Amino acid sequence: MEMLEDSIRLKEAIKKLSEAEAKSMLFFSLLNGKSSEDIQQVILQVSEEKNNTNAQTVHILFGESPGGSLKAAFRNTDYQKTEDIIVLPHNLSIGPINDLHKTSGIEARFAWFKNRYTTEDDGITHYRQLMLAAVEKINNILPHQNIVIWTCQNAHEQTGLRLVLAMLDGKLNTVRVIDTFTAFHKKKINPHLAQDNYPRSTGELNGETLVNFYEQGIEPLNNVQRQQLVDEGKRLLLDDVHIIRTWACDKLLTSSNEKRDDDYIVECAKRMYQEDGKVEYKKAARLIGEVIGHMQEYTGDEWIEYRLRCLIKEGVFSYKGDIKAMRFYEVKLLDDFLTN
């Protein structure tokens, strides 16, 4: 009898999944070798979340890391019943975002990445499905629910803030914005970091810190603030030219120059040689890590690895090994670029 009830419950849970959610869940489960029991539990958990239409507040975050941290922090607390979480998974500072509120725009964005990135596990497909599901959830936010959008001082999350507000245009829900960079320094959690560019992203903070920021209370966006961000978001959704976004002087700057970070990659290679005292082949993953660790822009290792491969094709770096994955090849800056 109990087994029959479980089967009925599982069947009903599967019916409630959207096509995007079902595909994403299946891909992720197969990719990570999940057992059938694990998959069933995930389906039931998602179903319970979808049933949570009584959630008082919907949180929107940009990136799986901050989304996962906040979910973990809410788990087994009263917040689990009153809060819902939507995660837009992909780095929005890079790539086309025009019509990202539509299926056609999402498809075009991930086709662009598929032509540039090398992923062994077809991760592009995974992120595409998650993005489709996230946009659907944003469109289905109920009128009575409060909205909290998490952002930080980087192009990725500032772009996300504007895009989401444009998607919410016409909805009367109260919207609050938590800037985790401002909140971190306002609370002076680590005074020695006061002069540093930290946190570069919300994902660098743990769930306990995020909950602490949330519980401080945030004033809703006023109509003027909200409309300004909505207008900027609408312009981004119409922009079919620029594919690079930079956050500087509290402004979002756009560009079509894919080579923006190339000079910095070269400079990081030179610095590595100076620190090691010799010019030789270095693991591509090490150079990429150096770039990510020192650059102010929050971009992601996949983007820097793509640009490194472009520099190899242009004859700036030589390489040895298998260029299909960053951990399988080494690179060396050619002599002509060591002194320039």
N, C-alpha and C positions, 0 to 999 in steps of 0.2 A: 504494500500500500504506500509506504513512504517513498519507494523508488518511483512509483507511478506519479506521485505528487511532484517529485523533483523533476521528472521528465516534462510534465505539464508546465511547471514554472520556467524551465529552460526554454521550452518552445515559445512561450509567451515573451520571454526576454529577447529571443532572437527576432521575433516579429517587430519589436520596437526599434531595432537597429536600422539606421539609415544605410544606404548602399556604401557611402564613403566610410562610415564607421566599421561596417562588416569587412570591407576589403582591407582597411588599415589593420584591424585586429587580427585577421587571418594572416596577413603578411608578417606582422610583428611576431606572432606566435610561432609560425614556421621558422622564421629567421633565428629565433632564440631557443628553438628546440623544446617548446612547451609541451607538456603532456596533455592529453584530452581533459583530464581533471582540472589542470591549471586553466585551460582555455574556457571551460565551463564556468569557473569561478570569476574569470575576467568578464565574461558576458553577463553574468548575474550582477556583478558590481556596477557595470556600465548601466544596466537596466535600472538599478536602484537609484543611480545618479539622475537618470532621465526622469524618473518618477518624482524627483525632488522639486516639483513645481512650487512647493511652499518655501523654497529658499528665499530668504529676505534680500540677499545680496549676491550679485554675480561679480566675480573677480576676473579680469582679463589680463593675462600676462603674455610676454613675448619671449619664447624659448622654453624648451622642455625642462631645463635645469631649474629656473625659478618656479615654474609651474609645479614641478615635482616636489620642490622644497616646501611650498605653501600647502600642497595637498597633504604631505607628511605631517606638517605642523598642525593641521586641522584635524587629522585622524584621531579618533578616540577622545574628542573633545565635543563640547556643545556646538562648536562651529560646524561640525560635520552635518548637522541638521539644518543649519540656517544659511550656510554659504555654498555657493556653486562656483566652479573654476573652469574657465575657458582658456586654452593655450593656443596661441598662434606659433607654430614650431620653428619657422625658418627665419634666417637672418635677413631682415628687410632693408638693410643698408646697401645690399648688393642685388642687382638683377632687376628686370622689369616688374613694375607693380601696377601698371595701368589696367583698369577693369578687374582688380584683384577681388572685388566684391562679387564677381560673376565667375561661373565655371570656365568660361572661355579665357578669362584673364589668368586664372590659376593654371590652366592647361598651358598657356603660352609661357608663363613664368618658368614652369618646371621643364618645358621643352628647351628653353634657353640654358638652364643649368645642365641638362642632360648632354648638351653639345659641348660643355666645357669641363665638367667635373668627371673624375674617375672614381667610381664607388664600386667596391667588390660585391656588396650586398644589396645593390639596387636601392640604396637609401633614398634616392630622389623620389621613387614611387611611394615609399613610406611617408615622406614629408608631404607629398602631394595629397595623399588621402587624409592626413591629419589637418591640412589646411582647408580642404573641402568641408570636413566635419566642423571645424572651428567657425568658419563663416556661416554655416547653416545654424549653428547654435547662437551666434550673435543675432542673426535675423529673427530667431525665435525667442529672444528675451521678452519676458512678460511685462506688461505696463506697470505692475505694482513693485517690481524688483529694483532695488538700488544697484548702481553699477560702480565698481572701483576699477580704475585702470592703473596698472603699475608701469612706471617708466623709469628711465635713468638718463644721465647726460651722455648719450651716444646716439648715433644716427639710426641704428637699428630700432631702438625702443621709442625714440621720438617720432620716427616714421610710423611705427605701429600705432602710437597714440593718435596721430592725425587721421590715419586710415580708418581706425575703428570709430572715431567720432563722426567721420563722414558717413560710415555705414549706419550709424545710429541716428542720423539726421532725420528729424520728424518724430522721433520717439521723445516722450516727455519725462522719461526716467531721470531721477537725480543722478548726476555723475560726479564722482570724486576722483582725483588723480593723486597718486602717491609717487613722488620723485624720490627714489631711494638714495640717490647721491646727496640731495639736499637734506633728507631726513637723517642720514648717517652722520653728516657733519654738524647738523644742528644739535644732535644729541651728544656729540663729541665722544662717541663710543671708544675710539682709539685715537687719542690726541696726537700721537706721533705720525698719524696718517693725514693730518689736517692739510698739509701742503701737497700731498700726493694726489694723483688722479685715481682715487679709489673711493668707492667701487666703480669700475668702468662699466659694469652691467649689474642688473639686479641678480643675475645668476651667481655672482661672487659672494652673496650673503646667504646665511643659513635661514631655515624656516623660523626659528625662534626670534631672530632679529626682525624678520618680515612681520610676524604677528605683533611684535612690540610696536612697530611703526603703525600698523593698522589700528591698534588699540589707543593710540594717542589722539585719535579723532582728526578728521580732515574736513575742511570746509568744502562744500560743493562748488563746482565751477559756476561762475556767474554767466549770465547770458552773453555778455560781450566776449569773455574769454572763450567760452565754448564755441561761439559762432566763428571767431577768428581761426580756431583750430579746425573747425569743420570746413571752412573755406579752403584752408591749406590742404586738407585731406582730399577734397574734391579735385583740386588742381593736380595732386599726385595721381589720383585715379584716372585722370585724363591725359597724363604725360606718357606719351609713347616714344619719347626720344632719350631721356636721361635714365641711366641704369646704375649710376654710382651716387651715393648720398653721404655727405660728411656733416658732422655736427661741430660748428665752430662759432664762438661768440654768441651763444644762445640762439643760433639760427641753423636751419636745415638747408644746406647747400647741395645743389644737384649738378651732375656732370655726366657726360657720355664718354669720358676718358677712362677706359679700362686699365690704362697703364699708371694710374695714380700712385700705386704702392711700389712700383718697380724699383725706383731709386732707393727706397728705404730697404728693400730686400738686399740690394747690392751693398749698401752701407753696413748692414748687419753682418754680411759675409766678411767684409773687410775687418770689422771689429773682432769677429771670431778668430781670424788669422793673427791679428795683433795680440790677442789674449793668449793664443796657443803658441805663438812665436814661430809659426811656419805655415806656408801655403800648401795645402794638400786637400784631397777629397774628404768631404765631410758628409755625414749622414743627412739626407734631405730632411728627415724628420727633426733633426737637431736644429738646422737652420730655420725651418718653419717655426719651431718652438721659440727660437730667439726673436724672430720677427714679432710673433704674437705677444710675447712677454714684454716687449719694449715699446711697441707702437701705441699711440694714444687711441687711435680708432679701434673700435670693436668690430672685427670682420669675420673671424673664424678661420680655422686651419685649412679648410677645403678651398677657400678663395685664394689664400697665399700659395697653396700648392699648385693651383691652376696657373697663377702668375709665374711661379718658378718654372713650370713646364714651358710657358710662353717664352721666358728668357733663355731657356735652353734652345728652343727653336730659332731664336734670334741670334744665337751665337754668343751670348753673354756668359753663360755657364756651359761647361762640358759635364757629362755625366757618365757613370758606369753602373750597370745593374739593370733591373726591370723597372721601367718608368711607369708602369701601370699602377703602382701603389707606393706611397711615399716611404714606407719602411724598407722597400726593396732596392732603393738606389741611392747613390752618393753623388754629390755635385762639387764642382770646383770653379771658382771665378777665373775666367781666362785672363791672361797677362795684360792684354790691352785695357782691361777695366780695373786693374788693381791700383793704378795711379791716377786715373781720371776722376 
